[in-house]
Every structure is written in structure tokens, then in C-alpha cells.
């Protein structure tokens, strides 16, 4: 099973734990708190339900126990390959791929192949997010790395008693073991002396593991106080000055038949003060003959590729990119035809961290750039009356109430200028935004921008236009024939009509509060602020004028 769903009907909560995520301790805690502490662990089945039953438990708080996926993989390897290879020492649900005798490197590489070939992993290796109900996200994320404190806090919240928090969890660790162990055979370990987690990884293995479990990485990183396992990369100089904590930036790019994608990646790398800290996530909806050259082999560039005719629009492509997120501290969302200023990475981090908000977002409609006859970048508005940081305008289209965000003719008057709107050719914020406000794949066109703006606001995010432009957007006249290819060219009128109807239904539920909000699932409103507050600030009529 992917999860243990344990229901306490008296206190009206559901505890959710995955194998190798403190699940034995969580099950013991649950049994003790319901007065069944003398029962064997198998008694937990009395209190379990399947995930499909959870939506019927309205009003029950959901508590998901989350573990750092890199530590979880080491836990699996140590328990079921090193210490006991008789029970769960196989890769897949069908038990066709044995792991007997495998090194830790063998395990990670086997998982990588399984993910690429869509092989279903056995339940100890399934992602923690796999099989979770989609009607709404968990109400509380409990960090396994501080399990005793989390359980004690839950006892206090629900008035529970009977849990012995003094019992040890996990494996005894020998911190004196300093050498790397990822290539040791299981019989070369002393099962009584477990090496530290970090000794099982090098930079490449850690990157592969984070890619395979990107959603788990993002979920874990979203918990305040979480400390993902850090693996030093050999050969990378340690930075000096203010940013000594490896402020990595995840750059989201959805590219559709775009010959300027390699230019955009190159511009980001060449402009950054710290190119080694960049991590690209690219949904490459490729034209025949398109190439990324050496970037396909660059470990900083994570790519998911689709034939262009399989594309399902803006929201879908950006949602595919977000699956590549690896828990980086910052997130830059740009188009696949962008130019970035020299030193843009340090500049945007400094801007973001200066904002008077715990959850700031920088966004604007990026001004245009073009090329001269020699292929050099030109900023046509520099030094003109159109220079500066554009504000964002909103028009509300009747009768359906679609909200259209565009570049305003007005310019920002100074630092910390707030906005209610968002344009996705430039968004810079903390990486946790991807977890809090994930892209809705059913937002097929630019309407996904108004959905993201509303959801960000209701999740407590404050939107600002940047103090200084660091990203520019290509003037479409630079494309062959002055035309950029679009998804809709390959879609039937029926597909477009059905997708537009779904979009309209979702926007009605999200913004206007009509229809069934349950259709939104994890892409619904936040609970920290209301849509009505957003609309009042934005000047949007929720009665659809």
C-alpha cells in the first residue's frame, strides 16, 4: 500500500503515513492514543480506510507525515537491502526486479530507469504524494525528522494521551564513518554501524534522486523548519558574502516549437553571477529538428519532452515543468524567448528579500527586446518615455467574466509598488510557491494568470512589480514571418470548445463562487484571505459587469 490512512472518528482526524516515513512509529502512536496500545501493530487495520473514502469524511482534519525523500531512500536501502534482503528486496510492484546485492548507486539508477519507463515501484519506494486524495490538500504536514515533537503537538491539539515519546526511532548512526559508501556492496557494511545519510550520495546521485521524487522534494521543502539533505558538489567554489547557503534558483520554462529556447537558457547562464546555482525545468514541446545541443546533457537542465501535437496548453505545460522542481529556494518563471540582465540572479534575490512581506512575489509584463543585424540584443525602450517598470492592467470581459492581464502604459513610481495581477512571462518568488499554488493543468490559455493571481493572494502571497527590470520578452516580429506558433493550430474546434468550457467552469468556481468548488481539487482558493478582498483591491466586479 502507498499510504496508511488511519481515522480517529472521536477526534475527527485522519493520520496519513507512507512506508519508510516513520510509519511504524506513527501507527504505534495512533494505537496508543485510541487505547489499543497493548494490541499488536496489525490491529491498525481496524482503524484504516482507503484513500477513496476520505472525501466522504467531511470536516476531518488530514495530517500527512512527510520525510525528506533522500533520507527515505537511504532508510529503505539500509533496512531492506543491507539488513534484511528476504522481504522487500525488489524494485517493482510485481517483484520482477530483484535488488539483492545492489549498491546504493545501483538502487538510485534502477529507480531512475523505472521512472523513465513508467514501471510501478513497490510501495516502500512509491512517492509520498502518490495516491493522495485530490479533493483537497492535507491540512497539516508533519515533519518526520522531528517526529516526537510533531506527535506531542498533535496530542496537545486533540487532547490525546498514552503515547510514550521516549522510544527511539530510526537507525543508530555512526558519525565517524566519513568515506563515501554509495558503491559498497551490502555485505561490505556492518549492519550495526550505519553511515550518515550524506555518505550515500554524490552530487549526481542526489540530483537523480531529487528528479525522480521531485514532488516529494517540493512537499518536504515547503514545511517550515525542514532541512533537506545537503550534498556538497565537488569542484564548485564556496560563495562568499551574503549568500553562503547556496541560494539555488529553479527556472520554469514551457517551450512550444520555439527556436529561441537555447538562447534563453544561454542568456540565463551567462548573465548569472552564480550559474552553478541555476536549475532549469523545461517542458519541451518540440518541433521536428529542434535541438538543445549540449544543454540536454547539462545536469542543471531538467527536460521533459513531448511531441508538439500532444500539448494541452499553458497550464498543462507549466504543470509538467513543476514536476521537475527539486526544492530550490527560489523560483523564476519566464517564457522560452527571454533575455536576462547581467547579474540578474543576485539582483532579483536582493529585490525579493527586501519586500515588506513574508511571502512576496515579483511580477510584471516583461518589456520587449529584439536583435540588431549582427544578432546582438537591443532594448528598444531604453531611454525612451516607455522605459521603466510597467504596471499591469486588467480588463473584465462580459458576459463570461474572463479577466485579461496586460502591460499598462503606466510605470511604477518607486520601490515596493504592489499589484493584484500577475503576468507569467516574469514571476520571481520563493520555491515554496510551487507547492502552495501549483499550476492548474486545465487552465488552457492565458486565463491561468488570473487564476494564479487570485490563488496566490488567498494563500497569503503579496504581489509586487519589481523595482528594476531584469528580464525582457522577445518581440514576436523576430520569429519567421513575424508569427509565433501556438498550440491551437493543431487542435480541433471540438477540443477547443470542450477545453474552454472546462476552463470557464473552473474560473466560475474559483473567482465568482458559482458551481461546485470541489472540481478545483488542490487548485482551489487558499484560506488566508478571501477572493472578495482581492476583488475589492483589484477593482474586479464579482457580479460580472
Secondary structure, 3 states (H helix, E strand, C coil): CCCEEEEECCCCEEEEECCCCCHHHHHHHHHHHCCCCCCCHHHHHHHEECHHHHHHCCCCEEEEEECCHHHHHHHHHHHHHHHCCCCCCECECCCCCECCCCCHHHHHHHHHHHHHCCCCECCCCCCCCCCCCCCCCCCEEEEHHHHHHHHHHHHHHHCCCCCCCCCCCCCCECCCCCCCCCCCCHHHCCCCCECCHHHHCCHHHHHHHHHHCHHHHHHHHCCCCCCCCCCCCCCCCCCCCCCCCCCCEEEEEEEECCCCHHHHHHHHHHHCCCHHHEEEEEEEEECCCCCCHHHHHCCCEEEEEEEHHHCCCHHHHHHHHHCCCCCCCEEEEEECCEEECCCHHHHHHHHHHCCCCCCEEEECCCCEEEECCCCCEECCCCCCCCCCCEEEEEEEECCCCEEEEEEEEEECCCCCCECCCCCCCEEEEECHHHHHCCCCCCCCCCCHHHHHHHHHHHCCCEEECCCCCCEEEECHHHCHHHCCCCHHHHCCHHHHHHHHHHHHHHHHHHHHCCCCHHHHHHHCCCCCCCHHHHHHHHCCCCCCC
